[in-house]
């Protein structure tokens, strides 16, 4: 569980390419696990389904201005809500991918994470 939480903390994705992570790409790690064809198909399906439902990126500044006044709290709320939706979607993707792995593959993924992020 600690290793999965670590993944969440280091992942950043933009709203249109949720499968691309800035710091680490979960897919590149998972592909090191000798997946069988069925697992590869399931992961491909997860990614395709994720792309079908993009998170709409609001116009943060436009929504924060009214009658020439900037509402800082509203801006923060909108940005926070957007980030939370993005992170929730990332977590769903990771969770679904992790569930496809068998016990041995999960252990190997943990070992890879330990080697690369040993603090």
N, C-alpha and C positions, 0 to 999 in steps of 0.2 A: 504494500500500500504506500509506503514511504517513497518508493521509486516512481509510482504513478503520480503522486502529489508533486514530486520534483519535475515531472514532465509538464504539469500544468503551470508551474511557476516560471519555467523558462521558455514557454511557447508564446509567440506572438503571431497573429495572422491578420491580414487585412480583410475587409468585408467581402471582397469579390473573389479572393483566392484562399479560402479557408484551409485548403489542403497544403498550402505553402507556409512553412513556419520559418521565422527569421533566425532564431538562434539554433534550433535543432529541428530536423525534419523527422517526425515519428515514422513516416513511411520508409525513409532510408534505413532507419534502425530495424524496423520490422522485416524489411527485405533481406536482412542479414541472417534471418532465423530459419532458413530452408523451409519456406512455406510450401505446402502441397497446392495443387491446382485449384482445389475447392476453396482453400483459404484465400488464394489470390483473387478468385472470382468474387468472393464475399467482400473483400476489401475494396475491390474496384466498384462494386455495387454501392457500398457505403459512401464512397467519394462521389460517385455520380448522383446519388440521391441528395447528398449535401449540396451539391452545386445547383440542383433544381430549385432549392428554396433559399435564395440569397437573403441576407439581412440588409434591409433597406437603410442606406446611410442618409440620415437627415441633414438638412442644411443647418448646421449648428448656429452659425451667426444669425442667419435670417430668423430662426425661431426664437433667438434671444433678444432681438431688437423689436421694440414696439414704440411707436410714436417718437422715434429718434432716441430712445433711451435703451441702454444696454442693461439687461438683467443678468448679473453675474451668477446668481443662484440657479436660475433657469438654465443657463449655459452649462453649468456644472452638472445639473440633474440630467440634461439631455445627453451630454458626453458620457456620463457614468452609466446611464441606462444602455446606451449603444455598446459600450465596452463590456458590460455585463452580459448582454445578449450574445456578443461575439465569443466571449469566454465560455458561456454555457454551450454554445454550439461546438466549440473546440473540444470541450469535455465530453460531449456526447459522441463525437467522432472517435476520440481516444478510447472511451469506454467500450464502444462497439468493436473497435479493432482489437483491443486487449481480450475481449470475450471470445474472439475467434481462435486465439492462441491456445495451444495445449500447455500443460504444466511445465514441461521441459523448455518450451519456447519462452514462456514467461520468465523462467529462471535465467535463461540466456539473455533476455532483454534486460533483466535486472543487473546481470554481470556487466553488460555493455555500459549501462548507465553508471554503475559503480566505477568502471575504468575511466570513463570520460568526465564524471562529475563526482570526484571522491571527497568532497568536503561536506 
